[in-house]
Amino acid sequence: MTLFSLDHLSVRRAGKSVVDDVTLSVQAGECVGLIGPNGAGKTTLMRAALGLLPHEGSSNLARLPLGERARQAAFLPQNRDIHWPVTVDAVVALGRAAQGSGKLHAEDRRAIDRALARMGLADYRDRIATALSGGEQARVLIARALAQETPLLLADEPVAGLDPEAQLRTMQVFADLAREGRGIVVSIHDLGLAARFCTRLVVLHHGRVVLDAPPREVLSDPRLSEVFGIRGFLADTPDGPVFQPMAVTR
Ligand SMILES: Nc1ncnc2c1ncn2[C@@H]1O[C@H](COP(=O)(O)OP(=O)(O)OP(=O)(O)O)[C@@H](O)[C@H]1O
């Protein structure tokens, strides 16, 4: 089942083409890593796909009325500041606001508990969110997005600033959700984590999709070094593929 589809999506910002004619679809069961150098257009692509930026071409999400869009897709933006001195539980509960009337029902409570458990935050639920470390706050916001329990999750650099355990835990959660039949689109700079946990990698360069294939194929493609300006080491291990950037090539 197709959960996400972009058809010739283009975005211009300040007169410059930032996303250029992107056609892409994501099926249930896929965890798609959106990779590309700084400024490649990853954030712009996600925001336009969600209807948050003017664009040409079409996105199945941008076409939906607001309430329906929130039931179809959760979005974890890159900016992860929490401004309200409320409990972790209350922040995660906001993820349910789009799903119903605003009043929490038993099913909402269960979704909040599942999200807290998935992110290892059960013991944090009564802590004041603004009094947590940056990485802990980031995990709370991931839990808020998970609590929406939408068919599709778009996450913009969710593991930036997280410690290794939280990075692995988060990527494992995304991989598990995909295996459970959801669709994930995750922008990520850590190509090693992308190799391990994504089912497919889409490489964006100057706003265009230049590679779209399973991780091993993408990470061994000579075009990768042109795009990123690096040479990497790719190997198979019992835990899955590993990729380590080794040297700058330009
Ligand atoms: N509001 C804006 N006005 C003009 N140009 C913008 C604006 N926002 C982004 N851009 C430009 O669009 C391009 C893509 O930016 P975007 O944030 O989508 O890249 P990204 O791939 O997410 O980068 P990063 O990995 O650094 O987060 C960049 O060249 C950026 O300078």
The ligand as a Gaussian input file, in Angstrom:
#p B3LYP/6-31G(d) Opt

LIG

0 1
 N       13.740000      30.297000       3.814000
 C       14.658000      30.103000       2.871000
 N       14.967000      31.039000       1.970000
 C       15.892000      30.834000       1.018000
 N       16.564000      29.680000       0.880000
 C       16.306000      28.709000       1.743000
 C       15.344000      28.850000       2.781000
 N       15.303000      27.698000       3.494000
 C       16.216000      26.884000       2.925000
 N       16.804000      27.477000       1.890000
 C       17.855000      26.887000       1.032000
 O       17.357000      25.692000       0.496000
 C       18.386000      24.726000       0.390000
 C       17.938000      23.418000       1.032000
 O       17.765000      23.611000       2.413000
 P       17.262000      22.422000       3.339000
 O       17.151000      22.971000       4.726000
 O       16.075000      21.812000       2.719000
 O       18.494000      21.429000       3.217000
 P       18.810000      20.097000       4.040000
 O       19.151000      19.053000       3.050000
 O       17.704000      19.791000       4.992000
 O       20.124000      20.552000       4.801000
 P       20.745000      20.141000       6.247000
 O       21.320000      18.768000       6.075000
 O       21.828000      21.177000       6.414000
 O       19.668000      20.237000       7.279000
 C       19.625000      25.343000       1.046000
 O       20.473000      25.801000       0.032000
 C       19.081000      26.496000       1.834000
 O       20.007000      27.532000       1.914000

